[in-house]
Amino acid sequence: MFRIVRARLREDDGIALIVALNIMIIAIGLSLVVAWIAVTTNRDSGVDRQRAVSVNAAEAGVDAAFISLQSAGGTSNPLPCPGSADIGSLTVATPDQPVVTRTIAYTDLQGTPITDCTTLRANAQRSPVRAIITATAKPVALGGVTQTRTRVFQALVTLKPVLQNGFQNAIFANATLQVNNNHTVYGNVGDDANIYSNGSVICPTGSQQTYHGNLFAQGGVDFEGQCSVTGDIWANNSVIVGHNQSTVGGRVISSTSSVSLANLGNIGGTVFAGTTISPSCASPKCTQHLVQGAPPAQPFPQITKSRIGEWTAPAPTGLDYTLVTYTGACGDTVISALQTLETNNPGQKTLFQTSCAINFVGSNTTAKNFSLTNDLVIFADGGFSTTNQVNMKSADGGSHKLYWIVPYENQPACSLASPPNITTDNKFAVDSTVNMMMYTPCDAAIQNHAEQFGQIYAGGTATIDNNFDMAFRPLPVVGIEPSSEPLLHYDVGVTYKREVHG
């Protein structure tokens, strides 16, 4: 009987193994479920991450467009044309590397579409326009994922042109700037005495000049003499720095032509040429065959008699000058009238208007002093000149402003036998307490040991000769024809920025 019981007990042998196998099967199944959940969750997390990255990238594409639009201005950096070609795409540097494609469309303030690029750029320099920017971000593909992660951001902005008055240069020549013999142009705050020409800049052999600023020329630059620039030289055409002692503190750029250098070691910055550089030099110092846009263009600003009211209007809209219109005899008589006006009205800011030509005459041995007791603006239709020794001085030791202005309405007379130019002769000098602007739509020729503190603007050729030293002093100017004011940049006013359906 006892043996029978023991036999039945032995029939349960192996049940533990079966239980263990069942447990293992269940565990493996659970592990597979966990693994499947982990893979699915990770994939979903990747999709979610890419969606978030796409949203951020699309918004970044819109924000980058804001910056581009705000900095646009002039011919060298115009507004992007309607569409997508000019505004371009972006690749955001993240592991998902979403590519952001962008388009831009324009309307006027009434909502009428502007589709022609030439019309857009011409009108937007003076009138506000609206722009619709659309940025679409699409990340790289994820294996096994079919869901779209593309996101689209859109913004509506108003672009309002911001103009500058055009008087930010020390010397402006609307045609050629010719410099001879020795002179130096010093900056006002650091090296800010910029020189600009809508023609070419020529420094012939035997000359020695130094410009404490940048030099821009829409033509070419030809430095055969010992001429130096502390900033950049940037010309649309060829650049020649042909004297071994000439120095350039910044870059040398020819947008479309060649660069020729006598001494590469005297160039502080990089050198760019639309064609070739001689002598040849390697990257990164030199880059050849890189055609690029011309230097930022600046139109000749037009000071007109028709806007004299902006000089005489009270601050802050005007400069609060008192208008005096002279109708008497010209020659010495008008000079006497000017000096009497200054002597009898100390402290009165005066705008003196005449149709005469103003000629200050000194002698070879005795200087003719014109003494200022206030800020004085002279509008002279016939131009300005000095003969022999003439000094512009402060009568009271205080600082005064002096303007010689030939109004732009006289520009047609520039081709006549006696054009309204500005010319100075032997030892013309300006006291350090007098900041002076010379402005004519015709030619300006400053000669013979002249000294000046201020600015020179010539609507034709500017010729600087014989030991002329100048300290740049920017003077306030109003009464400028708006169509001649250069575009500085755009104010970007955001109406909305939001995600939209792709």
C-alpha positions as CSV (number, residue, x, y, z in Angstrom):
1,M,0.0,0.0,0.0
2,F,2.7,2.4,0.8
3,R,4.5,1.6,-2.4
4,I,1.4,2.5,-4.4
5,V,1.4,6.0,-2.8
6,R,5.0,6.6,-3.6
7,A,4.5,5.7,-7.2
8,R,1.8,8.2,-7.6
9,L,4.0,10.9,-6.1
10,R,6.8,10.2,-8.6
11,E,4.3,10.8,-11.5
12,D,4.5,14.7,-10.6
13,D,8.1,14.8,-11.5
14,G,8.9,17.7,-14.1
15,I,6.0,20.0,-13.3
16,A,8.5,22.7,-12.1
17,L,10.1,22.7,-15.5
18,I,6.8,23.3,-17.2
19,V,5.9,26.1,-14.9
20,A,9.3,27.7,-15.4
21,L,8.8,27.5,-19.2
22,N,5.4,29.1,-19.0
23,I,6.9,31.9,-16.9
24,M,9.7,32.4,-19.4
25,I,7.2,32.6,-22.3
26,I,5.1,35.1,-20.4
27,A,8.2,37.2,-19.6
28,I,9.4,37.1,-23.2
29,G,6.0,38.2,-24.4
30,L,6.0,41.1,-21.9
31,S,9.5,42.1,-23.0
32,L,8.4,42.1,-26.6
33,V,5.5,44.3,-25.6
34,V,7.7,46.7,-23.7
35,A,10.2,46.8,-26.6
36,W,7.4,47.5,-29.0
37,I,6.0,50.2,-26.8
38,A,9.6,51.7,-26.4
39,V,10.1,51.7,-30.2
40,T,6.7,53.2,-30.9
41,T,7.2,55.8,-28.2
42,N,10.6,56.7,-29.4
43,R,9.4,57.0,-33.0
44,D,6.5,59.2,-31.9
45,S,8.8,61.2,-29.8
46,G,11.0,61.8,-32.9
47,V,8.0,62.9,-34.9
48,D,6.9,65.2,-32.1
49,R,10.5,66.6,-31.8
50,Q,10.6,67.2,-35.6
51,R,7.3,68.9,-35.5
52,A,8.6,71.2,-32.7
53,V,11.8,71.8,-34.6
54,S,9.9,72.5,-37.8
55,V,7.7,75.1,-36.1
56,N,10.8,76.8,-34.6
57,A,12.7,76.7,-37.9
58,A,9.8,78.1,-39.9
59,E,9.5,81.0,-37.4
60,A,13.2,81.5,-37.5
61,G,12.9,81.8,-41.3
62,V,10.3,84.6,-40.9
63,D,12.5,86.4,-38.3
64,A,15.5,86.2,-40.6
65,A,13.5,87.7,-43.3
66,F,12.6,90.6,-41.0
67,I,16.3,91.3,-40.5
68,S,17.0,91.2,-44.3
69,L,14.1,93.5,-45.0
70,Q,15.1,96.0,-42.3
71,S,18.7,96.3,-43.6
72,A,17.7,96.6,-47.3
73,G,18.4,99.9,-48.9
74,G,19.9,101.4,-52.0
75,T,21.1,99.6,-55.2
76,S,23.6,97.4,-53.4
77,N,21.1,95.7,-51.1
78,P,17.6,96.1,-52.6
79,L,14.4,94.5,-51.4
80,P,14.0,90.9,-52.5
81,C,11.9,90.5,-55.6
82,P,8.4,89.0,-55.3
83,G,8.5,85.2,-55.2
84,S,11.2,83.0,-53.7
85,A,14.3,83.4,-55.8
86,D,15.7,86.5,-54.0
87,I,14.7,85.7,-50.5
88,G,16.2,82.3,-50.6
89,S,16.1,79.2,-48.4
90,L,17.7,78.4,-45.0
91,T,19.1,75.2,-43.5
92,V,18.8,75.2,-39.7
93,A,21.8,73.5,-38.0
94,T,20.0,70.9,-35.8
95,P,20.3,67.1,-36.0
96,D,17.0,67.1,-38.0
97,Q,18.3,69.8,-40.4
98,P,15.0,71.2,-41.5
99,V,15.2,73.1,-44.8
100,V,13.2,76.3,-44.7
101,T,11.9,77.6,-48.0
102,R,10.6,81.1,-48.1
103,T,8.5,83.2,-50.4
104,I,7.5,86.9,-50.3
105,A,4.6,88.8,-51.8
106,Y,3.9,92.5,-51.8
107,T,0.9,94.8,-51.9
108,D,0.5,98.5,-51.6
109,L,-1.3,99.9,-48.6
110,Q,-4.7,99.4,-50.3
111,G,-4.0,95.7,-50.9
112,T,-3.2,95.9,-54.6
113,P,-0.6,93.2,-55.5
114,I,2.8,94.4,-56.6
115,T,4.3,91.7,-58.8
116,D,6.9,93.6,-60.9
117,C,10.3,93.8,-59.2
118,T,11.4,97.1,-60.9
119,T,8.2,98.8,-59.9
120,L,8.5,97.5,-56.3
121,R,12.0,98.8,-55.8
122,A,11.4,102.2,-57.3
123,N,8.2,102.9,-55.4
124,A,9.2,101.3,-52.0
125,Q,12.1,103.8,-51.7
126,R,9.6,106.6,-51.1
127,S,6.2,104.9,-50.2
128,P,5.4,102.2,-47.6
129,V,4.4,98.8,-48.9
130,R,3.2,95.6,-47.3
131,A,4.9,92.3,-47.5
132,I,3.6,88.8,-46.8
133,I,6.4,86.4,-45.8
134,T,5.8,82.6,-45.8
135,A,8.3,80.2,-44.4
136,T,7.9,76.4,-44.8
137,A,10.1,74.1,-42.8
138,K,10.5,70.4,-43.7
139,P,12.9,68.2,-41.7
140,V,14.8,65.1,-42.9
141,A,12.8,61.8,-43.3
142,L,12.5,59.4,-40.4
143,G,12.6,55.7,-41.3
144,G,9.1,54.1,-41.3
145,V,7.4,57.4,-40.6
146,T,4.8,58.6,-43.0
147,Q,3.3,61.5,-41.0
148,T,4.0,65.0,-42.2
149,R,6.2,67.1,-39.9
150,T,6.1,70.1,-42.2
151,R,5.2,73.4,-40.6
152,V,4.4,76.8,-42.1
153,F,4.8,80.2,-40.5
154,Q,3.5,83.4,-42.1
155,A,3.9,87.1,-41.3
156,L,2.4,90.3,-42.6
157,V,4.6,93.4,-42.3
158,T,4.6,97.0,-43.4
159,L,7.8,98.3,-44.8
160,K,8.3,102.1,-44.2
161,P,11.3,103.7,-45.9
162,V,13.7,105.6,-43.6
163,L,15.7,108.2,-45.5
164,Q,18.9,109.9,-44.6
165,N,19.6,113.5,-45.7
166,G,22.7,112.5,-47.7
167,F,25.1,114.7,-45.8
168,Q,27.1,112.1,-43.9
169,N,30.3,112.5,-45.9
170,A,33.3,114.8,-45.5
171,I,33.7,115.3,-49.3
172,F,31.1,114.4,-51.9
173,A,31.8,114.7,-55.7
174,N,29.0,113.9,-58.0
175,A,31.5,113.5,-60.8
176,T,35.3,113.0,-60.5
177,L,37.2,113.8,-57.3
178,Q,40.7,115.1,-58.3
179,V,43.2,115.6,-55.5
180,N,46.6,117.2,-56.1
181,N,49.7,117.9,-53.9
182,N,49.4,117.5,-50.2
183,H,46.4,117.4,-47.9
184,T,44.8,115.5,-45.0
185,V,41.1,115.0,-44.2
186,Y,40.7,114.2,-40.4
187,G,37.7,112.6,-38.9
188,N,35.1,114.1,-36.5
189,V,34.8,111.1,-34.1
190,G,37.6,108.6,-34.9
191,D,38.1,107.8,-38.6
192,D,34.7,108.8,-39.9
193,A,35.7,111.3,-42.6
194,N,34.2,109.3,-45.5
195,I,34.9,110.3,-49.1
196,Y,32.3,109.6,-51.8
197,S,32.3,110.0,-55.6
198,N,29.7,109.1,-58.2
199,G,32.6,109.2,-60.6
200,S,36.3,108.3,-60.0
201,V,38.9,109.3,-57.5
202,I,42.3,110.3,-58.8
203,C,45.5,110.9,-56.9
204,P,48.3,111.7,-59.4
205,T,52.0,111.2,-59.1
206,G,53.6,113.7,-56.7
207,S,50.5,114.0,-54.5
208,Q,50.4,113.0,-50.8
209,Q,47.0,112.7,-49.1
210,T,45.6,110.8,-46.1
211,Y,41.9,110.2,-45.6
212,H,40.7,109.3,-42.1
213,G,37.7,107.3,-43.2
214,N,36.4,105.1,-46.0
215,L,36.6,105.9,-49.7
216,F,33.7,104.9,-52.1
217,A,33.7,105.5,-55.8
218,Q,31.1,104.4,-58.4
219,G,33.8,104.7,-61.0
220,G,37.4,103.7,-60.3
221,V,40.2,104.7,-57.8
222,D,43.7,105.5,-59.2
223,F,46.3,106.2,-56.5
224,E,49.5,106.9,-58.4
225,G,50.7,109.3,-55.7
226,Q,51.3,108.5,-52.0
227,C,47.6,108.5,-51.0
228,S,46.4,106.6,-48.0
229,V,43.0,105.6,-46.5
230,T,42.5,104.5,-42.9
231,G,39.3,102.6,-43.7
232,D,38.2,100.7,-46.9
233,I,38.6,101.6,-50.6
234,W,35.6,100.3,-52.5
235,A,35.1,101.1,-56.2
236,N,32.8,99.7,-58.8
237,N,35.6,99.7,-61.4
238,S,39.3,99.1,-61.1
239,V,41.4,100.1,-58.1
240,I,45.1,101.0,-58.4
241,V,47.2,101.7,-55.3
242,G,50.3,102.3,-57.2
243,H,52.7,104.0,-54.7
244,N,54.9,101.8,-52.5
245,Q,54.2,103.9,-49.4
246,S,50.4,104.1,-49.8
247,T,48.5,102.3,-47.0
248,V,44.9,101.1,-46.7
249,G,43.8,100.3,-43.2
250,G,40.8,98.2,-44.2
251,R,39.7,96.3,-47.3
252,V,40.4,97.0,-51.0
253,I,37.4,96.1,-53.2
254,S,36.8,96.3,-57.0
255,S,33.2,95.1,-57.6
256,T,33.6,94.4,-61.3
257,S,37.2,94.9,-62.3
258,S,40.8,94.5,-61.3
259,V,42.9,95.5,-58.3
260,S,46.6,96.5,-58.7
261,L,48.8,97.0,-55.6
262,A,52.3,98.3,-55.3
263,N,52.7,96.9,-51.8
264,L,50.3,94.2,-50.5
265,G,51.9,94.4,-47.1
266,N,50.4,97.9,-46.7
267,I,46.9,96.6,-47.0
268,G,45.4,95.9,-43.6
269,G,42.3,94.0,-44.7
270,T,41.3,91.6,-47.4
271,V,41.4,92.3,-51.1
272,F,38.5,91.5,-53.5
273,A,38.4,91.8,-57.2
274,G,35.8,91.2,-59.9
275,T,38.6,90.0,-62.2
276,T,42.2,89.8,-61.2
277,I,44.5,90.9,-58.4
278,S,48.2,91.8,-59.1
279,P,50.5,90.8,-57.8
280,S,48.7,87.6,-57.1
281,C,48.1,86.5,-53.5
282,A,46.4,83.6,-51.9
283,S,43.2,83.2,-50.0
284,P,42.1,84.2,-47.4
285,K,43.9,87.5,-48.0
286,C,42.8,87.8,-51.6
287,T,39.8,86.7,-53.6
288,Q,39.7,87.1,-57.4
289,H,36.9,86.8,-59.9
290,L,34.3,87.7,-57.4
291,V,31.9,90.0,-59.1
292,Q,29.6,91.8,-56.6
293,G,27.3,94.8,-56.3
294,A,28.6,98.3,-56.6
295,P,29.3,100.4,-53.5
296,P,26.2,101.7,-51.8
297,A,24.9,104.4,-54.1
298,Q,24.3,107.9,-52.9
299,P,22.4,110.5,-55.0
300,F,23.6,114.1,-54.9
301,P,21.3,115.7,-52.3
302,Q,19.3,118.7,-53.5
303,I,19.1,121.8,-51.3
304,T,16.4,124.0,-52.9
305,K,15.2,127.5,-52.4
306,S,11.7,126.2,-52.5
307,R,12.2,124.6,-49.1
308,I,13.8,127.6,-47.3
309,G,10.8,127.5,-44.9
310,E,12.4,124.4,-43.3
311,W,15.4,126.5,-42.3
312,T,13.3,129.3,-40.9
313,A,10.7,127.2,-39.1
314,P,11.1,127.0,-35.3
315,A,12.6,123.9,-33.7
316,P,12.1,121.0,-33.6
317,T,10.7,121.0,-37.2
318,G,13.1,123.6,-38.5
319,L,16.4,125.3,-37.6
320,D,14.9,128.7,-36.6
321,Y,16.9,130.9,-38.9
322,T,15.8,134.5,-39.7
323,L,15.4,135.1,-43.4
324,V,17.0,138.2,-44.9
325,T,16.5,138.7,-48.7
326,Y,19.1,141.0,-50.3
327,T,18.2,142.8,-53.5
328,G,20.9,145.4,-53.6
329,A,24.1,145.8,-55.7
330,C,26.5,142.9,-56.0
331,G,30.3,143.0,-55.7
332,D,31.8,144.6,-52.6
333,T,28.4,146.0,-51.7
334,V,26.9,142.6,-50.9
335,I,29.9,141.7,-48.8
336,S,29.6,144.9,-46.8
337,A,25.9,144.2,-46.3
338,L,26.8,140.7,-45.1
339,Q,29.4,141.9,-42.6
340,T,27.1,144.7,-41.3
341,L,24.3,142.1,-40.8
342,E,26.7,140.0,-38.7
343,T,28.0,142.9,-36.7
344,N,24.6,144.3,-35.8
345,N,22.8,141.1,-35.0
346,P,25.0,139.1,-32.6
347,G,23.4,135.8,-31.6
348,Q,20.7,135.9,-34.4
349,K,20.8,132.9,-36.7
350,T,20.5,134.3,-40.2
351,L,19.7,133.0,-43.6
352,F,21.0,135.5,-46.2
353,Q,19.5,135.0,-49.7
354,T,20.8,136.8,-52.8
355,S,21.0,136.4,-56.6
356,C,24.5,137.7,-56.5
357,A,27.8,135.9,-56.8
358,I,29.7,136.2,-53.5
359,N,33.4,137.1,-53.9
360,F,35.6,137.7,-50.8
361,V,38.7,139.6,-51.8
362,G,41.9,139.9,-49.7
363,S,45.4,141.0,-50.7
364,N,48.6,139.1,-51.1
365,T,50.0,140.6,-47.8
366,T,46.9,141.3,-45.7
367,A,44.1,138.8,-45.0
368,K,40.5,139.8,-45.4
369,N,38.7,138.6,-42.3
370,F,35.0,137.9,-42.4
371,S,33.8,137.8,-38.8
372,L,30.9,135.8,-37.6
373,T,28.7,136.6,-34.5
374,N,26.1,134.0,-35.2
375,D,25.3,131.0,-37.4
376,L,25.0,132.2,-41.0
377,V,23.5,130.5,-44.1
378,I,24.2,132.2,-47.4
379,F,22.1,131.2,-50.4
380,A,23.8,132.7,-53.4
381,D,22.5,132.0,-56.9
382,G,25.8,133.2,-58.5
383,G,28.2,131.0,-56.6
384,F,31.1,131.8,-54.2
385,S,34.8,132.6,-54.6
386,T,37.8,134.0,-52.7
387,T,40.8,135.9,-54.0
388,N,44.1,136.0,-52.2
389,Q,44.1,135.8,-48.4
390,V,40.6,135.4,-46.9
391,N,39.8,134.1,-43.4
392,M,36.4,133.0,-42.0
393,K,36.6,133.8,-38.3
394,S,34.5,134.0,-35.1
395,A,34.2,137.6,-33.8
396,D,33.4,136.5,-30.3
397,G,35.5,133.4,-29.9
398,G,32.4,131.2,-29.8
399,S,31.6,128.4,-32.1
400,H,29.5,129.3,-35.2
401,K,28.2,127.5,-38.3
402,L,28.7,128.9,-41.8
403,Y,27.0,127.6,-45.0
404,W,27.9,128.6,-48.5
405,I,25.0,127.2,-50.5
406,V,24.3,127.5,-54.3
407,P,20.6,126.3,-54.4
408,Y,20.0,123.3,-56.6
409,E,17.6,125.3,-58.8
410,N,20.8,126.9,-60.3
411,Q,22.0,123.5,-61.6
412,P,21.2,124.4,-65.3
413,A,23.6,127.3,-65.1
414,C,26.5,124.9,-64.5
415,S,27.0,124.7,-68.3
416,L,27.2,128.4,-68.8
417,A,30.4,130.5,-69.2
418,S,30.2,131.8,-65.7
419,P,28.7,128.8,-63.7
420,P,27.8,129.2,-60.0
421,N,30.9,127.2,-58.8
422,I,32.7,127.4,-55.5
423,T,36.4,128.3,-55.8
424,T,38.9,129.4,-53.2
425,D,42.3,131.0,-53.8
426,N,45.6,131.8,-52.0
427,K,45.6,130.9,-48.3
428,F,41.9,130.7,-47.8
429,A,41.4,129.6,-44.2
430,V,38.6,128.8,-41.8
431,D,39.0,129.3,-38.0
432,S,38.7,126.2,-35.9
433,T,35.7,127.8,-34.2
434,V,33.8,128.0,-37.5
435,N,32.3,124.8,-38.9
436,M,31.6,125.4,-42.6
437,M,29.7,123.6,-45.4
438,M,30.3,124.3,-49.0
439,Y,27.6,123.2,-51.4
440,T,27.1,123.7,-55.1
441,P,25.3,121.7,-57.8
442,C,28.3,122.6,-60.0
443,D,32.0,122.3,-59.5
444,A,34.1,123.0,-56.4
445,A,37.8,123.8,-56.5
446,I,39.6,124.3,-53.1
447,Q,43.2,125.5,-53.6
448,N,46.3,126.9,-52.0
449,H,47.0,126.3,-48.4
450,A,43.4,126.1,-47.4
451,E,42.1,125.0,-44.1
452,Q,38.5,124.1,-43.3
453,F,36.4,122.5,-40.6
454,G,33.2,121.0,-42.1
455,Q,32.1,119.5,-45.4
456,I,32.3,119.9,-49.2
457,Y,29.6,118.9,-51.6
458,A,30.0,119.3,-55.3
459,G,27.3,118.4,-57.8
460,G,30.0,118.3,-60.5
461,T,33.8,117.8,-60.2
462,A,35.6,118.4,-56.9
463,T,39.2,119.5,-57.1
464,I,41.3,119.6,-53.9
465,D,44.7,121.3,-54.4
466,N,47.8,122.7,-52.6
467,N,48.2,121.8,-49.0
468,F,44.5,121.6,-48.1
469,D,43.8,120.3,-44.7
470,M,40.3,119.6,-43.5
471,A,38.6,118.4,-40.3
472,F,35.3,116.7,-40.9
473,R,32.4,118.4,-39.0
474,P,28.9,117.2,-40.0
475,L,26.5,120.2,-40.0
476,P,22.7,120.0,-39.7
477,V,21.0,120.5,-43.1
478,V,17.3,120.8,-44.0
479,G,15.4,122.0,-47.0
480,I,16.4,118.9,-49.0
481,E,14.3,117.6,-51.9
482,P,12.9,114.3,-50.6
483,S,13.4,112.6,-54.0
484,S,17.2,113.1,-53.6
485,E,17.5,111.7,-50.1
486,P,19.1,108.3,-50.1
487,L,17.3,105.3,-48.6
488,L,18.9,104.3,-45.3
489,H,16.8,101.2,-44.4
490,Y,13.2,100.1,-43.8
491,D,11.2,100.2,-40.6
492,V,9.5,96.8,-40.3
493,G,6.1,97.0,-38.6
494,V,4.7,93.5,-37.8
495,T,0.9,93.2,-38.2
496,Y,0.9,89.5,-37.4
497,K,3.1,86.4,-37.2
498,R,1.5,83.0,-36.9
499,E,1.5,79.4,-37.9
500,V,-0.8,78.5,-40.8
501,H,-1.8,75.3,-42.6
502,G,0.7,74.1,-45.1
